[in-house]
Amino acid sequence: MNGVGGLKRRRSPSGLLELAGPALLLVLLALLGSLASTSIELEFRSALVSATIVVALYVFIGNSGVVSFGHMSFVAVGAFAAGLVTVPEALKLSVSPELYPFIASAEVGNAASLAIAAVVGGVYAFLVGVPLMRLSGLAAGIATFAVLEITHNVIRNWPKIGPGAKTLPLVPETSGLLQVTIGALAAVAIAFAYQRSRSGRLLRAAREDPAAAQGSGVNIHRQRLVAFTLSGALAGFAGGLLVHLLGSITTEQVYLDLTFVTLAMLIIGGVASLWGAVVGALLVSGLNSFLAEAEKGIRDVDLPTGTRLVTLGALMALVLIFRPAGIVSRAPLPGIPTRLSRQLASLRRFARQKAS
């Protein structure tokens, strides 16, 4: 099968390792979690859900090079959608009596709720992405942050679609260790399949050299929209796992704090690497959990409130200064994979031939 610019696409052991490595790491974490106490197991499950969210971020940010601050919107709509359709009607109406009838009467099982969360996240991402995927750089970042603000305020202040500022309680806690592990593995497999697909390769080529990609006929807006929609669907799915893990949800739980933490996970691990997304998510999850407990006071450690976010911010800054491509990158400075370099060279030659 031919890749961009007629370059022959070859499968390599290192490519398969990029799938097997993160998958084995997730399975190992799940096995360790199964040996832990109930309270510690919850932290392992939370780390696996965080990994799913970060992989969703990677699908778009890692492949397009466009920063998005709005992906927590898709996690939020997925979480509330999955929660609302699994809570009994009477309970929903007691919390939010103004709900639309079709939302109030909807009641499905666990698997169906996760599917609904993924569909809602994907559709919302598509609708948002149609105008936004024409933007790049700072404009794209600001626009996606605006989406996060709009989504947060709509969910918080529109009682016909959810509980508003109140907590949605008594959501079935079905996100056990097996379910979150399978969910995280599925997200990794989908992300890997996408990055190896023609669409993923075209988007990464456009990330590195937009002019050459556009000159060779790549529709950058379309490729970004595909990645944004897929990423939104995975984020919505992760939101479904999250709400079934917590057993309740509020708008504040899927807002700025989680946005910052998950972006820190991606940046620290490595934005342009699936390996980096998973490793960063798991490492920062462990650090985040420890610091959160230390702020409450554990044994002889009693840290001031806010230490967690300050530490994560400082760590992210250090990584950006000394290891800009992330701790899992192959090179100490930002670079592009050799195969992608060859594709870009082919793109440039093809663009020059068309111009002449």
C-alpha positions in Angstrom: 0.0 0.0 0.0 1.3 3.4 -0.9 1.6 6.3 1.5 1.8 10.1 1.0 3.5 11.0 -2.2 3.7 7.4 -3.5 6.0 6.4 -0.6 5.6 2.7 0.1 4.2 2.0 3.6 6.1 -0.6 5.5 5.2 -2.3 8.8 8.1 -2.3 11.3 8.7 -4.0 14.7 9.1 -0.6 16.2 5.6 0.4 15.0 4.1 -2.7 16.6 6.0 -2.0 19.8 4.2 1.4 19.9 1.0 -0.5 20.4 2.3 -3.5 22.4 4.3 -1.3 24.8 1.5 1.0 26.1 -0.9 -2.0 26.1 1.4 -4.1 28.3 2.0 -1.1 30.6 -1.8 -0.7 31.1 -2.3 -4.5 31.7 0.6 -4.4 34.2 -1.0 -1.5 36.0 -4.3 -3.4 36.1 -2.6 -6.5 37.5 -1.0 -4.4 40.3 -4.3 -2.8 41.0 -6.0 -6.2 41.4 -3.4 -7.0 44.2 -4.0 -3.8 46.1 -6.5 -2.9 48.8 -9.9 -1.5 47.8 -8.9 2.1 48.4 -5.6 1.8 46.5 -7.4 0.0 43.7 -9.5 3.0 43.2 -6.4 5.0 42.5 -5.3 2.5 39.9 -8.7 2.6 38.2 -8.6 6.4 38.2 -5.2 6.3 36.6 -6.5 4.1 33.8 -9.4 6.5 33.2 -6.9 9.4 33.1 -4.9 7.4 30.5 -8.0 7.1 28.3 -8.6 10.8 28.5 -5.0 11.6 27.6 -5.0 9.1 24.7 -8.1 11.0 23.4 -6.1 14.2 23.6 -3.2 12.7 21.8 -5.3 11.6 18.9 -5.9 15.2 18.0 -3.2 17.3 19.6 -0.4 14.8 18.9 -1.2 14.2 15.3 -2.3 17.7 14.3 0.1 19.8 16.4 -2.9 22.1 17.3 -3.4 22.7 21.0 -6.9 22.2 22.3 -8.0 23.4 25.7 -11.6 22.4 25.0 -11.5 18.6 25.1 -12.8 18.5 28.6 -16.1 19.6 27.0 -16.4 16.3 25.3 -15.5 14.4 28.5 -18.2 16.5 30.3 -21.0 15.8 27.8 -20.0 12.1 27.7 -20.0 11.9 31.5 -23.4 13.6 32.0 -24.9 11.7 29.1 -23.8 8.3 30.5 -24.8 9.3 34.0 -28.3 10.6 33.1 -29.3 7.6 31.0 -28.3 5.1 33.8 -30.0 6.9 36.8 -33.7 6.0 37.4 -36.3 8.4 36.2 -37.7 9.2 39.6 -34.2 10.1 41.0 -33.4 12.3 38.0 -36.6 14.3 38.4 -36.0 14.7 42.1 -32.7 16.3 41.3 -33.8 18.2 38.2 -37.6 18.3 37.7 -37.3 20.5 34.5 -35.5 17.8 32.5 -36.7 17.2 29.0 -39.0 14.2 29.0 -36.8 12.2 26.6 -33.9 12.6 29.0 -35.9 11.9 32.1 -37.4 8.7 30.7 -34.2 7.3 29.2 -32.7 4.4 31.1 -30.2 2.0 29.6 -27.5 -0.4 30.9 -23.8 0.2 31.4 -22.5 -0.7 27.9 -25.2 1.2 26.1 -24.4 4.3 28.3 -20.7 4.2 27.3 -21.7 3.9 23.6 -24.1 6.9 24.0 -21.3 8.9 25.7 -18.9 8.2 22.8 -21.6 9.2 20.2 -22.5 12.4 22.0 -18.8 13.3 22.4 -18.1 12.6 18.8 -21.1 14.5 17.4 -20.4 17.5 19.6 -16.8 17.5 18.5 -17.8 17.3 14.9 -20.2 20.2 15.2 -17.7 22.3 17.0 -14.9 21.3 14.8 -16.5 22.3 11.5 -15.7 26.0 12.0 -12.8 25.7 14.5 -10.6 23.3 12.5 -9.8 26.1 10.1 -7.8 27.8 12.9 -4.2 27.2 14.0 -1.9 28.4 16.7 -3.0 30.8 19.3 -6.4 31.4 17.6 -7.2 27.6 17.8 -6.2 27.5 21.5 -8.4 30.4 22.4 -11.3 29.2 20.4 -11.2 25.7 22.0 -11.0 27.3 25.5 -14.1 29.3 24.6 -15.8 26.0 23.8 -14.9 24.7 27.2 -16.3 27.8 28.9 -19.5 27.7 26.8 -20.0 24.0 27.5 -19.4 24.4 31.2 -21.9 27.3 31.6 -24.6 25.6 29.4 -24.4 22.4 31.4 -24.3 24.3 34.7 -27.2 26.7 34.0 -29.6 24.8 31.7 -31.7 22.6 34.0 -33.6 21.0 31.1 -30.5 18.9 30.1 -29.0 18.1 33.5 -28.8 18.8 37.2 -27.2 22.2 36.7 -25.0 23.3 39.5 -26.2 20.4 41.7 -24.6 16.9 41.8 -25.9 14.1 39.7 -26.0 11.3 42.4 -26.3 7.6 42.5 -24.8 6.8 39.1 -24.1 3.0 39.0 -20.5 2.4 39.8 -19.8 -0.1 37.1 -16.3 1.1 36.1 -14.5 -1.8 37.8 -10.8 -2.6 37.1 -11.7 -4.9 34.2 -13.9 -2.3 32.5 -11.5 0.6 32.8 -8.6 -1.6 31.6 -10.6 -2.8 28.5 -11.6 0.8 27.9 -8.1 2.1 28.1 -6.8 -0.7 25.9 -9.6 0.0 23.3 -8.6 3.7 23.3 -4.9 2.9 22.7 -5.8 0.5 19.9 -8.0 3.0 18.2 -5.4 5.7 18.6 -2.7 3.4 17.1 -4.9 2.4 14.2 -5.7 6.0 13.4 -2.0 7.2 13.5 -1.1 4.3 11.1 -4.0 5.0 8.8 -3.7 7.2 5.7 -5.7 9.9 7.4 -3.4 10.0 10.4 -0.3 10.0 8.2 -1.6 12.9 6.1 -2.5 14.9 9.2 1.0 14.4 10.7 2.6 15.4 7.4 0.4 18.6 7.5 1.5 19.2 11.1 5.2 19.3 10.1 4.9 21.2 6.8 1.4 22.6 6.1 2.5 24.3 2.8 3.9 21.2 1.3 0.9 19.1 2.4 -1.6 21.6 1.0 0.5 21.9 -2.2 0.2 18.1 -2.7 -3.5 18.1 -2.4 -4.0 17.4 1.4 -7.3 18.9 2.7 -5.9 20.0 6.1 -9.3 21.1 7.4 -10.9 17.8 6.6 -8.1 15.8 8.2 -8.1 17.9 11.3 -11.9 17.5 11.5 -11.6 13.7 11.3 -9.1 13.6 14.1 -11.0 16.1 16.2 -14.2 14.0 15.9 -12.5 10.7 16.7 -10.7 12.4 19.6 -14.1 13.8 20.9 -15.7 10.4 20.7 -12.9 8.9 22.7 -13.1 11.7 25.2 -16.8 11.2 25.6 -16.3 7.5 26.1 -13.7 8.3 28.8 -16.2 10.6 30.4 -18.6 7.7 30.6 -16.0 5.6 32.3 -15.3 8.5 34.7 -18.9 9.0 35.8 -19.3 5.2 36.4 -16.1 5.3 38.4 -17.1 8.2 40.7 -20.7 7.3 41.1 -21.7 11.0 40.9 -20.7 14.0 38.8 -20.7 17.8 39.0 -19.7 20.4 36.4 -16.6 21.4 38.4 -15.2 17.9 38.2 -14.9 18.1 34.5 -13.6 21.6 34.1 -10.4 23.6 34.6 -8.6 21.3 37.1 -9.0 18.2 35.0 -8.1 20.1 31.9 -4.8 21.3 33.4 -3.9 17.9 34.8 -4.6 15.9 31.7 -2.7 18.4 29.5 0.2 18.2 31.9 0.1 14.4 31.6 0.3 14.7 27.8 3.1 17.3 27.7 5.2 15.6 30.3 4.9 12.2 28.7 5.3 13.4 25.1 2.7 15.2 22.9 3.7 13.4 19.7 3.9 9.9 21.0 1.3 7.3 22.0 3.9 5.9 24.4 4.3 9.3 25.9 0.5 9.8 26.3 0.2 6.6 28.4 3.4 6.9 30.4 2.7 10.6 31.1 -0.8 9.8 32.3 0.3 7.0 34.6 3.3 8.8 36.1 1.4 12.1 36.7 -1.6 10.2 38.0 0.6 8.6 40.7 2.2 11.9 41.6 -1.1 13.7 41.5 -2.7 11.2 43.9 0.2 11.3 46.3 0.2 15.1 46.4 -3.6 15.3 46.9 -3.3 13.0 49.9 -0.3 14.9 51.2 -2.3 18.1 51.1 -4.8 16.4 53.5 -2.0 15.1 55.7 -0.5 11.6 55.6 1.8 10.4 58.4 4.6 13.1 58.7 3.8 14.8 55.4 1.3 17.7 55.4 1.6 20.0 52.4 -0.1 23.3 52.0 -3.2 23.4 49.8 -2.4 24.1 46.2 1.0 22.3 46.3 -0.4 19.6 43.9 -1.1 22.1 41.0 2.0 24.1 41.7 4.2 21.0 41.5 2.6 19.8 38.3 3.0 23.2 36.8 6.6 23.4 37.7 7.3 19.9 36.4 5.5 20.7 33.1 7.7 23.9 32.8 10.9 21.9 33.4 10.0 19.3 30.8 9.2 22.0 28.3 12.6 23.6 29.0 14.8 20.6 29.1 12.9 17.9 27.3 10.4 19.7 25.0 9.3 16.6 23.2 8.5 14.8 26.5 10.2 12.3 28.7 9.5 9.4 26.3 10.8 11.1 23.1 13.6 9.4 21.3 15.5 12.7 20.9 16.4 15.3 23.5 15.0 18.0 21.3 11.8 18.1 19.2 12.2 16.1 16.0 10.2 14.1 13.6 10.3 10.4 13.0 12.6 9.2 10.2 9.7 7.7 8.2 7.8 11.0 8.5 10.8 12.9 7.4 11.0 10.8 4.2 7.3 11.4 3.6 7.8 15.2 4.0 10.7 15.1 1.5 8.5 13.3 -0.9 5.7 15.8 -0.4 8.0 18.7 -1.1 9.3 17.1 -4.3 5.7 16.4 -5.4 4.7 20.0 -4.6 7.6 21.4 -6.7 6.8 19.1 -9.6 3.2 20.3 -9.6 4.3 24.0 -9.4 6.6 23.5 -12.4 
